[in-house]
Each structure stands twice: as structure tokens, then as C-alpha cells.
């Protein structure tokens, strides 16, 4: 079983929202919605995700941007938006997914996630990172 398979299995078996296989070999699962866990990890230590392998329930442009800038090595997403894919490709992050969607839906299921909508046309993902992590 690969490390990616391992985090993917934990994502589903523990119903986690995010599972991280850190470069030091520690595996940790997280349970907050949206990108809260990623933000907290990076607020605590900007280099924490460098070389990490991630399994996440939802990867949109915001999460993809944060993970790309933070140096994640590999990603599995249950759901991935078409806005995230070009970023992951540009940063040479190996990724796979269960379902691809045009965009991430908001919590009310009435339209686009506000953060995906806010950043959908932003070309500079370092600006996204700065807006979310540094503010």
C-alpha cells in the first residue's frame, strides 16, 4: 500500500475532512470543514506541509493554492474543482481524485463557494496565500 493509499483509506474510514502524511512520517487526521485545518496548520508552521502527502474531501482553487505554495508533494481529493487542477499541474503536484466538478459549491448548495468565486480569476496564487495565511 502506498502512502497516498494509506491517507486515502484513513480519510474514508475515519470520515475525516483532511489527512496529512507529514514528511517526518507522522500521519494526522483533521475534521474541520472547508480550509480551516489547512489554514491552522500553516499559521502554526508555514513549512509543515512541505513534502507532505494529503487526502482531502474537497480541493478547490483556494485549498489547491495554499497546498501548492506550502510545498505539498501529492494530493488525493474526493472532490476537486476545475479551478484547482491547473495550479496543481503548474506546481508539479501529483494528484488524483474521485470526482471533478466545475467549481466548489457553497454550504447552502445554492451556488459557487464564496472563496472559490473570490479567487477564481486570480493568477497570482502567492497573493491568495498571502491573503489567507498572512493576514
Phi and psi in degrees as GROMACS dihedral restraints (atoms count N, CA, C in turn):
[ dihedral_restraints ]
;  ai    aj    ak    al  type     phi  dphi    fc
    3     4     5     6     1   -77.3    20    10
    4     5     6     7     1   165.8    20    10
    6     7     8     9     1   -62.6    20    10
    7     8     9    10     1   -37.2    20    10
    9    10    11    12     1   -64.9    20    10
   10    11    12    13     1   -42.3    20    10
   12    13    14    15     1   -60.9    20    10
   13    14    15    16     1   -38.6    20    10
   15    16    17    18     1   -62.9    20    10
   16    17    18    19     1   -48.2    20    10
   18    19    20    21     1   -69.5    20    10
   19    20    21    22     1   -33.7    20    10
   21    22    23    24     1   -63.9    20    10
   22    23    24    25     1   -45.0    20    10
   24    25    26    27     1   -60.9    20    10
   25    26    27    28     1   -41.5    20    10
   27    28    29    30     1   -65.8    20    10
   28    29    30    31     1   -40.4    20    10
   30    31    32    33     1   -52.9    20    10
   31    32    33    34     1   -46.2    20    10
   33    34    35    36     1   -82.4    20    10
   34    35    36    37     1   -42.3    20    10
   36    37    38    39     1   -68.8    20    10
   37    38    39    40     1   -32.3    20    10
   39    40    41    42     1  -101.2    20    10
   40    41    42    43     1     0.9    20    10
   42    43    44    45     1    52.2    20    10
   43    44    45    46     1    42.2    20    10
   45    46    47    48     1   -79.7    20    10
   46    47    48    49     1   163.4    20    10
   48    49    50    51     1   -94.2    20    10
   49    50    51    52     1   -24.4    20    10
   51    52    53    54     1  -152.1    20    10
   52    53    54    55     1   137.2    20    10
   54    55    56    57     1  -129.7    20    10
   55    56    57    58     1   130.6    20    10
   57    58    59    60     1  -119.2    20    10
   58    59    60    61     1   127.1    20    10
   60    61    62    63     1  -100.9    20    10
   61    62    63    64     1    98.7    20    10
   63    64    65    66     1   -69.9    20    10
   64    65    66    67     1   157.4    20    10
   66    67    68    69     1   -63.0    20    10
   67    68    69    70     1   -19.5    20    10
   69    70    71    72     1   -86.1    20    10
   70    71    72    73     1     4.1    20    10
   72    73    74    75     1    94.9    20    10
   73    74    75    76     1    -8.6    20    10
   75    76    77    78     1   -76.7    20    10
   76    77    78    79     1   135.7    20    10
   78    79    80    81     1  -112.6    20    10
   79    80    81    82     1   131.5    20    10
   81    82    83    84     1  -138.0    20    10
   82    83    84    85     1   139.4    20    10
   84    85    86    87     1  -108.0    20    10
   85    86    87    88     1   152.5    20    10
   87    88    89    90     1  -131.3    20    10
   88    89    90    91     1   156.9    20    10
   90    91    92    93     1  -134.1    20    10
   91    92    93    94     1     8.4    20    10
   93    94    95    96     1   -82.4    20    10
   94    95    96    97     1   160.0    20    10
   96    97    98    99     1   -87.7    20    10
   97    98    99   100     1   166.1    20    10
   99   100   101   102     1    55.2    20    10
  100   101   102   103     1  -137.1    20    10
  102   103   104   105     1  -102.7    20    10
  103   104   105   106     1    16.7    20    10
  105   106   107   108     1   -57.2    20    10
  106   107   108   109     1   -43.8    20    10
  108   109   110   111     1   -65.3    20    10
  109   110   111   112     1   -44.0    20    10
  111   112   113   114     1   -60.5    20    10
  112   113   114   115     1   -44.8    20    10
  114   115   116   117     1   -60.2    20    10
  115   116   117   118     1   -45.2    20    10
  117   118   119   120     1   -64.1    20    10
  118   119   120   121     1   -42.3    20    10
  120   121   122   123     1   -58.9    20    10
  121   122   123   124     1   -46.9    20    10
  123   124   125   126     1   -74.9    20    10
  124   125   126   127     1   -28.9    20    10
  126   127   128   129     1   -65.2    20    10
  127   128   129   130     1   -38.7    20    10
  129   130   131   132     1   -71.6    20    10
  130   131   132   133     1   -41.8    20    10
  132   133   134   135     1  -155.4    20    10
  133   134   135   136     1   106.9    20    10
  135   136   137   138     1   -59.4    20    10
  136   137   138   139     1   -23.9    20    10
  138   139   140   141     1   -98.8    20    10
  139   140   141   142     1     3.1    20    10
  141   142   143   144     1   -59.2    20    10
  142   143   144   145     1   -34.2    20    10
  144   145   146   147     1   -96.1    20    10
  145   146   147   148     1     3.1    20    10
  147   148   149   150     1   -62.2    20    10
  148   149   150   151     1   121.9    20    10
  150   151   152   153     1    79.3    20    10
  151   152   153   154     1     5.1    20    10
  153   154   155   156     1   -77.0    20    10
  154   155   156   157     1   158.9    20    10
  156   157   158   159     1  -113.9    20    10
  157   158   159   160     1   128.7    20    10
  159   160   161   162     1  -120.2    20    10
  160   161   162   163     1   139.6    20    10
  162   163   164   165     1  -122.7    20    10
  163   164   165   166     1   126.1    20    10
  165   166   167   168     1  -135.7    20    10
  166   167   168   169     1   147.1    20    10
  168   169   170   171     1   -66.9    20    10
  169   170   171   172     1   -42.3    20    10
  171   172   173   174     1  -138.6    20    10
  172   173   174   175     1   126.8    20    10
  174   175   176   177     1  -123.4    20    10
  175   176   177   178     1   110.6    20    10
  177   178   179   180     1  -106.6    20    10
  178   179   180   181     1  -168.3    20    10
  180   181   182   183     1   -62.8    20    10
  181   182   183   184     1   -40.1    20    10
  183   184   185   186     1   -62.2    20    10
  184   185   186   187     1   -54.3    20    10
  186   187   188   189     1   -61.8    20    10
  187   188   189   190     1   -44.0    20    10
  189   190   191   192     1   -58.4    20    10
  190   191   192   193     1   -40.4    20    10
  192   193   194   195     1   -65.3    20    10
  193   194   195   196     1   -47.5    20    10
  195   196   197   198     1   -61.2    20    10
  196   197   198   199     1   -43.6    20    10
  198   199   200   201     1   -68.9    20    10
  199   200   201   202     1   -37.2    20    10
  201   202   203   204     1   -64.4    20    10
  202   203   204   205     1   -49.3    20    10
  204   205   206   207     1   -63.4    20    10
  205   206   207   208     1   -33.9    20    10
  207   208   209   210     1   -78.5    20    10
  208   209   210   211     1    -8.4    20    10
  210   211   212   213     1    90.3    20    10
  211   212   213   214     1    23.4    20    10
  213   214   215   216     1   -60.6    20    10
  214   215   216   217     1   143.8    20    10
  216   217   218   219     1   -91.8    20    10
  217   218   219   220     1   -39.4    20    10
  219   220   221   222     1  -151.3    20    10
  220   221   222   223     1   143.6    20    10
  222   223   224   225     1  -136.7    20    10
  223   224   225   226     1   139.0    20    10
  225   226   227   228     1  -117.8    20    10
  226   227   228   229     1   133.8    20    10
  228   229   230   231     1  -125.0    20    10
  229   230   231   232     1   134.3    20    10
  231   232   233   234     1   -64.1    20    10
  232   233   234   235     1   -45.8    20    10
  234   235   236   237     1  -129.8    20    10
  235   236   237   238     1   133.0    20    10
  237   238   239   240     1  -129.7    20    10
  238   239   240   241     1   141.6    20    10
  240   241   242   243     1   -91.4    20    10
  241   242   243   244     1   153.7    20    10
  243   244   245   246     1   -63.8    20    10
  244   245   246   247     1   -20.2    20    10
  246   247   248   249     1   -73.2    20    10
  247   248   249   250     1   -26.3    20    10
  249   250   251   252     1   -81.4    20    10
  250   251   252   253     1   -32.1    20    10
  252   253   254   255     1   -59.0    20    10
  253   254   255   256     1   -46.4    20    10
  255   256   257   258     1   -61.4    20    10
  256   257   258   259     1   -32.9    20    10
  258   259   260   261     1   -66.8    20    10
  259   260   261   262     1   -47.0    20    10
  261   262   263   264     1   -62.7    20    10
  262   263   264   265     1   -39.4    20    10
  264   265   266   267     1   -65.7    20    10
  265   266   267   268     1   -44.8    20    10
  267   268   269   270     1   -59.8    20    10
  268   269   270   271     1   -36.3    20    10
  270   271   272   273     1   -93.4    20    10
  271   272   273   274     1    12.0    20    10
  273   274   275   276     1    54.2    20    10
  274   275   276   277     1    40.5    20    10
  276   277   278   279     1   -93.4    20    10
  277   278   279   280     1   123.3    20    10
  279   280   281   282     1   -69.2    20    10
  280   281   282   283     1   131.4    20    10
  282   283   284   285     1  -146.4    20    10
  283   284   285   286     1   153.1    20    10
  285   286   287   288     1  -147.4    20    10
  286   287   288   289     1   168.7    20    10
  288   289   290   291     1  -155.8    20    10
  289   290   291   292     1   164.1    20    10
  291   292   293   294     1   -89.3    20    10
  292   293   294   295     1   -47.6    20    10
  294   295   296   297     1  -134.1    20    10
  295   296   297   298     1   132.0    20    10
  297   298   299   300     1  -104.4    20    10
  298   299   300   301     1   134.0    20    10
  300   301   302   303     1  -126.1    20    10
  301   302   303   304     1   157.1    20    10
  303   304   305   306     1   -62.1    20    10
  304   305   306   307     1   -36.2    20    10
  306   307   308   309     1  -159.6    20    10
  307   308   309   310     1   163.4    20    10
  309   310   311   312     1   -79.8    20    10
  310   311   312   313     1   136.2    20    10
  312   313   314   315     1   -89.5    20    10
  313   314   315   316     1   147.6    20    10
  315   316   317   318     1   -69.7    20    10
  316   317   318   319     1   170.7    20    10
  318   319   320   321     1   -61.4    20    10
  319   320   321   322     1   -28.6    20    10
  321   322   323   324     1   -86.2    20    10
  322   323   324   325     1    -2.4    20    10
  324   325   326   327     1    57.7    20    10
  325   326   327   328     1    35.7    20    10
  327   328   329   330     1  -113.2    20    10
  328   329   330   331     1    -3.6    20    10
  330   331   332   333     1   172.2    20    10
  331   332   333   334     1  -161.4    20    10
  333   334   335   336     1   -72.3    20    10
  334   335   336   337     1   142.4    20    10
  336   337   338   339     1   -54.0    20    10
  337   338   339   340     1   133.9    20    10
  339   340   341   342     1   -57.3    20    10
  340   341   342   343     1   -37.4    20    10
  342   343   344   345     1   -73.2    20    10
  343   344   345   346     1   -37.2    20    10
  345   346   347   348     1   -63.9    20    10
  346   347   348   349     1   -42.3    20    10
  348   349   350   351     1   -64.8    20    10
  349   350   351   352     1   -42.4    20    10
  351   352   353   354     1   -61.5    20    10
  352   353   354   355     1   -40.1    20    10
  354   355   356   357     1  -106.0    20    10
  355   356   357   358     1     3.3    20    10
  357   358   359   360     1   -57.2    20    10
  358   359   360   361     1   -32.3    20    10
  360   361   362   363     1  -101.8    20    10
  361   362   363   364     1     0.9    20    10
  363   364   365   366     1   -71.5    20    10
  364   365   366   367     1   122.9    20    10
  366   367   368   369     1   -86.1    20    10
  367   368   369   370     1   -28.3    20    10
  369   370   371   372     1   -95.2    20    10
  370   371   372   373     1    96.9    20    10
  372   373   374   375     1   -71.9    20    10
  373   374   375   376     1   -16.3    20    10
  375   376   377   378     1   -66.4    20    10
  376   377   378   379     1   -32.6    20    10
  378   379   380   381     1   -65.3    20    10
  379   380   381   382     1   -42.4    20    10
  381   382   383   384     1   -59.9    20    10
  382   383   384   385     1   -48.3    20    10
  384   385   386   387     1   -57.3    20    10
  385   386   387   388     1   -46.7    20    10
  387   388   389   390     1   -60.3    20    10
  388   389   390   391     1   -46.8    20    10
  390   391   392   393     1   -58.9    20    10
  391   392   393   394     1   -40.7    20    10
  393   394   395   396     1   -88.2    20    10
  394   395   396   397     1   -43.9    20    10
  396   397   398   399     1   -93.2    20    10
  397   398   399   400     1   -37.4    20    10
  399   400   401   402     1   -88.4    20    10
  400   401   402   403     1   -18.2    20    10
